[in-house]
């Protein structure tokens, strides 16, 4: 008896390999994919602005990387004893203005340089809802908002924001324009779109589904229009294939470890080169060994364990010079 709905996932004709540079942007589910690829030693750069949920924030950030935008002090604002940017996650916020600005601009420069030679861009869209500052927001706090829109509300007063569900036409236009700029900047890059399976339950179940439906419609329109765009069905794998609350965390919103692992396994199988998958399995053994916590680290048995995995890491590093196993080798040298 088959207890799940089958899903057809097209395998890429020219899939991801270890020589590729991969930029990932978007919602928190983006970081599940990115963390997995990073752990397996793929060349990745994740969310240079921090987590982004809506298409407007993704587009604004991506265009800023293409243009190598450098932020100025007048684009930051001071609130709750820290300097902040409407376009950046709170991890960039600092008590010192220059330190905040330096961290943002270093990330901008890194993203610009990485994107210039990136082979893949993976975008995970979370919601169609965007937030825009209202007229009642004091002038000093309006600095840095792009056309009034913000990527992060930094827990500001709710009355400072208008919530707007982007229409299909709005989302299509902004992403279409952005992609044209991207392909002009880097003609060799390919793009994978996903829609996050995380439920934005604060929007309500009905509006969450409307929001996701708009994203799915836009993404498929764009994939059909451009020959360098692809769709990975992370949303459908969780919502339609797993389709059970036992695959969610206690908040009933975020997919749990089991669900995330299921989705990542499908991604590796269909979107990553077969030889890269085989190498990833070898690297996974190194990763698991490094996470091992010995009860008696001074024993001969543990020393042999370290030596065996040191030799394995060194062998892989020699055989595949493009890998960076320096940290692992240093760990096993202890």
C-alpha positions as CSV (number, residue, x, y, z in Angstrom):
1,X,0.0,0.0,0.0
2,X,1.4,3.4,-1.0
3,X,0.7,5.9,1.8
4,X,2.0,9.0,0.0
5,X,1.1,10.9,-3.1
6,X,3.8,10.4,-5.8
7,X,5.5,13.6,-7.1
8,X,7.5,14.0,-10.3
9,X,10.7,15.9,-9.9
10,X,12.7,16.6,-13.0
11,X,16.4,15.9,-12.7
12,X,18.6,18.8,-13.9
13,X,20.4,18.0,-17.2
14,X,23.4,20.0,-16.0
15,X,23.2,19.7,-12.2
16,X,25.2,21.3,-9.4
17,X,28.7,20.1,-8.8
18,X,31.5,20.9,-6.4
19,X,33.2,23.4,-8.7
20,X,30.1,25.6,-8.6
21,X,29.6,28.8,-6.5
22,X,26.1,28.9,-5.1
23,X,24.4,32.0,-3.7
24,X,21.3,31.4,-1.6
25,X,18.7,34.0,-0.7
26,X,15.3,34.2,0.9
27,X,13.4,32.7,3.9
28,X,14.7,30.6,6.8
29,X,14.1,27.5,4.7
30,X,16.8,28.8,2.4
31,X,19.3,28.3,5.2
32,X,18.3,24.7,5.7
33,X,19.5,24.1,2.1
34,X,22.5,26.3,2.5
35,X,23.6,24.9,5.8
36,X,23.4,21.4,4.3
37,X,25.5,22.3,1.2
38,X,28.0,24.3,3.4
39,X,28.4,21.3,5.8
40,X,29.1,19.1,2.7
41,X,31.8,21.6,1.6
42,X,30.1,23.1,-1.4
43,X,31.1,26.7,-2.1
44,X,28.1,28.7,-0.8
45,X,27.2,32.2,0.3
46,X,24.0,32.6,2.3
47,X,21.7,35.6,2.7
48,X,24.1,38.5,2.7
49,X,21.3,40.7,4.0
50,X,20.1,38.1,6.5
51,X,16.8,36.2,6.1
52,X,14.3,37.7,3.6
53,X,10.7,36.6,3.3
54,X,9.0,38.5,0.5
55,X,9.8,39.0,-3.2
56,X,10.2,42.8,-2.8
57,X,13.0,42.4,-0.2
58,X,14.7,39.7,-2.3
59,X,14.7,41.8,-5.4
60,X,15.9,45.0,-3.6
61,X,18.8,43.1,-2.0
62,X,19.7,41.2,-5.2
63,X,19.8,44.5,-7.2
64,X,22.0,46.1,-4.5
65,X,24.5,43.2,-5.0
66,X,24.5,43.7,-8.8
67,X,25.1,47.4,-8.4
68,X,27.6,46.9,-5.6
69,X,25.6,49.4,-3.5
70,X,27.5,50.8,-0.5
71,X,25.3,52.1,2.3
72,X,25.8,55.5,3.8
73,X,25.3,56.6,7.4
74,X,22.1,58.5,6.5
75,X,20.5,55.2,5.5
76,X,20.7,53.8,9.0
77,X,18.6,54.7,12.1
78,X,19.1,54.5,15.8
79,X,16.5,52.7,17.9
80,X,16.6,50.6,21.1
81,X,20.2,51.7,21.7
82,X,21.5,50.2,18.4
83,X,22.0,51.3,14.8
84,X,19.9,49.4,12.3
85,X,19.0,49.1,8.7
86,X,15.5,48.4,7.3
87,X,17.0,46.2,4.6
88,X,19.0,44.0,6.9
89,X,18.5,41.4,9.6
90,X,19.1,42.3,13.2
91,X,22.4,40.4,13.2
92,X,23.8,43.5,11.5
93,X,22.6,45.9,14.2
94,X,25.3,47.4,16.4
95,X,25.7,49.9,19.2
96,X,28.4,51.6,17.2
97,X,27.4,53.4,13.9
98,X,30.6,52.8,12.0
99,X,30.8,49.1,13.1
100,X,27.2,48.6,11.8
101,X,28.0,50.3,8.5
102,X,31.2,48.4,8.1
103,X,29.5,45.1,8.6
104,X,26.8,45.9,6.1
105,X,29.1,47.1,3.4
106,X,31.6,44.3,3.8
107,X,28.7,41.9,3.3
108,X,27.6,43.9,0.2
109,X,31.0,43.8,-1.3
110,X,31.3,40.0,-0.7
111,X,27.9,39.4,-2.2
112,X,28.8,41.5,-5.3
113,X,32.1,39.7,-5.9
114,X,30.5,36.3,-5.3
115,X,27.5,36.9,-7.5
116,X,29.8,38.0,-10.4
117,X,31.1,34.5,-10.8
118,X,28.3,32.5,-9.2
119,X,27.0,29.5,-11.1
120,X,23.8,29.1,-9.2
121,X,21.3,31.4,-7.4
122,X,18.8,29.6,-5.1
123,X,15.9,31.8,-4.1
124,X,13.3,30.6,-1.5
125,X,10.2,32.9,-1.3
126,X,8.3,32.7,1.9
127,X,5.3,35.1,1.6
128,X,3.6,37.5,-0.7
129,X,3.1,40.0,2.2
130,X,5.4,43.0,2.3
131,X,5.6,45.7,4.9
132,X,5.7,49.4,4.2
133,X,6.2,52.3,6.6
134,X,3.2,54.5,7.3
135,X,3.2,58.3,7.1
136,X,3.1,58.5,10.9
137,X,6.6,57.1,11.2
138,X,9.0,60.0,12.4
139,X,11.3,61.2,9.6
140,X,14.6,59.9,11.3
141,X,13.2,56.4,11.3
142,X,12.2,56.4,7.6
143,X,15.8,56.5,6.4
144,X,16.9,53.6,4.3
145,X,13.4,52.3,3.4
146,X,13.2,51.3,-0.3
147,X,10.1,52.9,-1.7
148,X,8.8,52.8,1.8
149,X,9.3,49.0,2.0
150,X,11.3,47.2,4.7
151,X,12.8,43.7,4.8
152,X,12.9,43.5,8.6
153,X,10.6,45.3,11.1
154,X,13.1,45.0,14.0
155,X,10.2,44.7,16.4
156,X,9.1,48.2,15.9
157,X,5.5,49.4,16.8
158,X,2.9,47.6,14.7
159,X,1.3,51.0,13.8
160,X,4.4,51.9,11.9
161,X,3.7,49.4,9.1
162,X,1.1,48.8,6.4
163,X,0.8,45.2,5.4
164,X,0.4,44.6,1.7
165,X,-0.2,41.4,-0.2
166,X,1.7,41.7,-3.5
167,X,-0.4,41.0,-6.5
168,X,0.7,38.4,-9.1
169,X,1.4,41.2,-11.5
170,X,3.5,43.2,-9.0
171,X,5.6,40.2,-8.1
172,X,6.0,39.1,-11.7
173,X,7.1,42.5,-12.8
174,X,9.7,43.1,-10.1
175,X,11.2,39.6,-10.4
176,X,11.2,39.8,-14.2
177,X,13.1,43.1,-14.2
178,X,15.5,41.8,-11.6
179,X,16.3,38.7,-13.6
180,X,17.1,40.7,-16.7
181,X,19.6,42.7,-14.7
182,X,21.0,39.6,-13.2
183,X,21.6,37.9,-16.5
184,X,23.2,41.0,-17.9
185,X,25.5,41.1,-14.9
186,X,26.3,37.4,-14.9
187,X,25.3,35.7,-18.2
188,X,26.3,32.2,-16.9
189,X,24.3,32.1,-13.8
190,X,21.3,29.7,-13.4
191,X,18.5,30.2,-10.9
192,X,16.5,27.7,-8.8
193,X,13.3,28.9,-7.2
194,X,11.6,27.3,-4.3
195,X,8.6,28.3,-2.2
196,X,9.0,27.8,1.6
197,X,6.8,25.1,3.2
198,X,6.9,27.2,6.4
199,X,3.4,28.3,7.2
200,X,3.1,32.1,7.9
201,X,0.2,31.4,10.3
202,X,0.1,34.9,11.7
203,X,-1.4,35.9,8.4
204,X,-4.2,33.3,9.0
205,X,-4.6,30.0,7.3
206,X,-6.6,31.4,4.4
207,X,-4.3,34.3,3.6
208,X,-1.2,32.2,4.0
209,X,-2.6,29.9,1.3
210,X,-3.5,32.9,-0.9
211,X,0.0,34.2,-0.4
212,X,1.7,30.9,-1.3
213,X,-0.5,30.4,-4.3
214,X,0.6,33.8,-5.7
215,X,4.2,32.9,-5.3
216,X,3.8,29.5,-7.0
217,X,2.0,31.1,-9.9
218,X,4.6,33.7,-10.4
219,X,7.5,31.3,-10.1
220,X,6.1,28.9,-12.7
221,X,5.4,31.8,-15.1
222,X,9.0,32.8,-14.9
223,X,10.4,29.3,-15.1
224,X,8.4,28.9,-18.3
225,X,9.7,32.2,-19.7
226,X,13.5,31.8,-19.0
227,X,15.5,28.8,-20.0
228,X,17.9,29.2,-17.1
229,X,15.3,29.0,-14.3
230,X,14.2,25.9,-12.5
231,X,11.7,25.0,-9.8
232,X,12.4,22.7,-6.8
233,X,9.1,21.7,-5.1
234,X,10.1,22.0,-1.5
235,X,6.6,23.3,-0.7
236,X,4.8,20.4,-2.4
237,X,7.1,17.8,-0.8
238,X,6.1,18.9,2.7
239,X,2.5,20.0,2.2
240,X,1.4,17.3,-0.3
241,X,3.8,14.4,0.0
242,X,4.4,14.3,3.8
243,X,1.1,16.0,4.6
244,X,1.1,15.2,8.3
245,X,1.6,17.3,11.5
246,X,4.1,14.7,12.8
247,X,6.5,16.3,10.3
248,X,6.2,19.7,12.0
249,X,7.9,21.2,15.0
250,X,5.9,21.9,18.2
251,X,4.7,25.3,16.7
252,X,2.9,23.4,13.9
253,X,4.5,25.9,11.5
254,X,8.1,24.9,10.8
255,X,9.0,21.5,9.2
256,X,11.0,19.4,11.7
257,X,14.3,17.7,11.2
258,X,12.8,14.6,9.6
259,X,10.8,16.6,7.1
260,X,13.8,18.9,6.3
261,X,16.0,15.9,5.8
262,X,13.4,14.3,3.4
263,X,13.3,17.5,1.3
264,X,17.1,17.9,1.3
265,X,17.5,14.3,0.2
266,X,15.3,15.0,-2.8
267,X,17.2,18.1,-3.6
268,X,20.5,16.3,-3.6
269,X,19.1,13.4,-5.7
270,X,17.6,15.6,-8.4
271,X,19.6,18.8,-8.4
272,X,23.2,17.7,-7.6
273,X,25.5,15.9,-10.0
274,X,25.8,12.1,-9.3
275,X,29.6,12.2,-8.8
276,X,29.1,15.1,-6.4
277,X,26.5,13.1,-4.5
278,X,29.1,10.3,-4.1
279,X,31.7,12.7,-2.9
280,X,29.2,14.2,-0.5
281,X,28.7,10.8,1.1
282,X,32.4,10.6,1.8
283,X,32.5,14.1,3.2
284,X,29.5,13.3,5.4
285,X,31.6,10.6,7.1
286,X,34.1,13.2,8.0
287,X,31.4,15.6,9.2
288,X,29.9,12.9,11.4
289,X,33.3,11.9,12.8
290,X,34.1,15.6,13.7
291,X,30.8,15.9,15.6
292,X,31.6,12.8,17.7
293,X,32.0,13.6,21.4
294,X,34.3,11.1,23.1
295,X,33.7,10.1,26.7
296,X,37.5,9.4,27.2
297,X,39.5,11.6,24.7
298,X,42.8,10.5,26.1
299,X,42.4,6.8,25.3
300,X,44.3,5.0,22.5
301,X,41.0,4.1,20.9
302,X,40.1,7.7,20.4
303,X,43.6,8.6,19.2
304,X,43.3,5.9,16.5
305,X,39.8,7.3,15.7
306,X,41.3,10.7,15.1
307,X,44.2,9.4,13.1
308,X,42.0,7.3,10.8
309,X,39.8,10.3,10.0
310,X,42.8,12.6,9.6
311,X,44.2,10.3,7.0
312,X,40.8,10.1,5.3
313,X,40.4,13.9,5.3
314,X,43.9,14.4,3.9
315,X,43.3,11.8,1.2
316,X,40.1,13.6,0.1
317,X,41.9,17.0,0.2
318,X,44.7,15.6,-2.0
319,X,42.3,13.9,-4.4
320,X,39.9,16.9,-4.7
321,X,42.0,20.1,-4.4
322,X,38.9,22.3,-4.8
323,X,37.7,21.1,-1.4
324,X,38.5,23.1,1.8
325,X,39.0,20.6,4.6
326,X,41.4,22.7,6.6
327,X,39.2,23.0,9.7
328,X,38.5,19.3,9.7
329,X,42.2,18.4,9.3
330,X,43.1,20.8,12.2
331,X,40.5,19.1,14.4
332,X,41.7,15.6,13.7
333,X,45.3,16.7,14.4
334,X,44.5,17.5,18.0
